[in-house]
Amino acid sequence: MIERRKMISDVKIRELCEKLNYSFKNVNLLKTALTHSSYVNENRLRYSDNNERLEYLGDAILDAVISEYLYNKYTDVEEGTLTKVRAAIVCEPSLAMCGGKLNLGECLVLGKGEEHNGGRNRASMIADAVEAIIGAVFIDGGWEASKKTSMHILGEIIHKASLGRLSRDYKSLIQEKYQAMGAAEINYVVAKEEGPDHNKTFYIDLIINGEVLSRGIGKNKKEAEQKAAQIVLESGE
């Protein structure tokens, strides 16, 4: 435990608590929420020292918080639509964007392998950490505290989902996600075109910081760009 505490500075912990708008009574819960299993495995710590159990709990709490909010706010909306909106809010890309705005990548405690492989910027790890933090707040402060923190973190995402923008505009999601994590150079490049002018198929590469991450295919450039962005978001890159 001593080694792990040294991995996260008190300054980062204070800054994160300010962004969360929550002060932990037991700050070790927050440190556990930020600790990936790779670090625990490399240092032969207890399984409970990683964030997976808190992630499991936070996932369930987020589902409940968002379900209650949508149920109370949209009284005339059918169950199927509420389910789709909730899924758009608590999906990995959305949670990763929220985590990016909290600068969670800088706070994660990773094993050397994950650190070397770019784990700090991996959407799946950042999204998992968001869920783990919600779980930690629940253990530390109870239901009302976890509910308040969840709404604080996800407020902007909830608003966009309620407008129907979140699940469709993958290019905007990519822009927000990578800018939040510090990456700035995002380009969509036509790799090739096939077919006659009246029935073309476009192949477009999504290039982020000089690396080709995906190729989208569509009947026009906009469709192909959206497909390329969707592939990256759903892959957890």
Residue pairs with C-beta under 8 A, 6 or more apart in sequence:
1 28
1 45
1 49
3 43
4 31
4 35
4 39
4 43
4 45
4 49
4 109
5 28
5 31
7 39
7 109
8 31
8 34
8 107
8 109
12 106
12 107
13 27
13 30
13 31
13 107
15 103
16 30
16 102
16 103
16 104
16 107
17 23
17 24
17 30
19 101
19 102
19 103
20 102
20 133
20 137
20 149
20 152
20 153
21 148
21 149
21 152
22 137
22 141
22 145
22 148
22 149
22 152
24 30
24 136
24 137
24 140
24 141
25 140
25 141
26 139
26 140
29 54
29 136
29 139
29 140
30 133
30 136
30 140
31 109
32 48
32 49
32 50
32 51
32 54
32 132
32 136
33 51
33 54
33 55
33 58
33 129
33 132
33 133
33 135
33 136
34 51
34 104
34 107
34 108
34 109
34 129
34 132
34 133
35 49
35 50
35 51
35 108
35 109
36 50
36 51
36 108
36 109
36 110
36 111
36 114
36 119
36 125
37 47
37 50
37 51
37 52
38 110
38 111
38 113
38 114
38 119
39 45
39 50
39 109
39 110
39 111
39 114
40 46
40 47
40 49
40 50
41 111
42 111
42 112
42 113
43 111
51 128
51 129
51 132
52 128
52 132
53 135
54 131
54 132
54 133
54 135
54 136
54 139
55 128
55 129
55 131
55 132
55 135
56 135
57 134
57 135
57 138
57 139
58 130
58 131
58 132
58 133
58 134
58 135
58 136
58 138
58 146
59 90
59 131
59 135
61 134
61 135
61 138
61 143
61 146
61 150
62 90
62 131
62 134
62 150
62 154
63 86
63 90
65 146
65 147
65 150
65 151
66 86
66 89
66 90
66 150
66 154
66 158
67 82
67 86
68 147
69 151
69 158
70 77
70 82
70 85
70 86
71 82
73 162
74 81
74 82
74 162
84 167
85 161
85 162
87 167
88 94
88 161
88 166
88 167
89 154
89 157
89 158
89 161
89 166
92 123
92 124
92 127
92 233
92 236
93 123
93 127
93 173
93 177
93 233
93 234
94 154
94 157
94 161
94 166
94 173
95 126
95 127
95 130
95 131
96 123
96 124
96 126
96 127
96 130
96 177
97 157
97 173
97 176
97 177
97 180
98 130
98 153
98 154
98 157
99 105
99 126
99 127
99 129
99 130
100 126
100 176
100 177
100 180
100 181
101 180
102 130
102 153
104 126
104 129
104 130
105 120
105 121
105 126
105 181
106 120
107 129
108 119
108 120
108 125
108 126
108 129
110 119
110 120
110 125
114 125
119 125
121 181
121 182
121 183
122 236
122 237
123 177
123 233
123 236
123 237
124 236
126 181
130 153
133 149
134 146
134 149
134 150
134 153
135 146
137 145
137 146
137 149
138 145
138 146
151 158
157 166
160 166
161 167
165 172
166 173
169 226
170 226
170 227
170 229
170 230
170 233
171 188
171 225
171 226
171 229
173 229
173 233
174 186
174 206
174 208
174 229
174 232
174 233
175 186
177 233
178 184
178 186
178 208
183 208
183 209
184 209
185 207
185 208
185 209
185 210
186 206
186 207
186 208
187 206
187 207
187 208
188 204
188 205
188 206
188 207
188 221
188 225
188 228
189 204
189 205
189 207
190 202
190 203
190 204
190 221
191 203
191 204
191 205
191 215
192 203
193 200
193 201
193 202
193 203
194 200
194 201
194 203
195 201
199 219
200 219
200 220
201 217
201 218
201 219
202 217
202 218
202 219
202 220
202 221
202 223
202 224
203 215
203 216
203 217
203 224
204 215
204 216
204 217
204 218
204 221
204 224
204 225
204 227
204 228
205 212
205 214
205 215
205 228
206 212
206 213
206 214
206 215
206 216
206 225
206 228
206 229
206 231
206 232
207 213
208 232
213 228
213 231
213 232
213 237
214 228
214 229
214 231
214 232
214 235
214 237
215 228
215 231
216 223
216 224
216 225
216 226
216 227
216 228
216 229
216 230
216 231
217 224
217 227
218 224
218 225
218 226
218 227
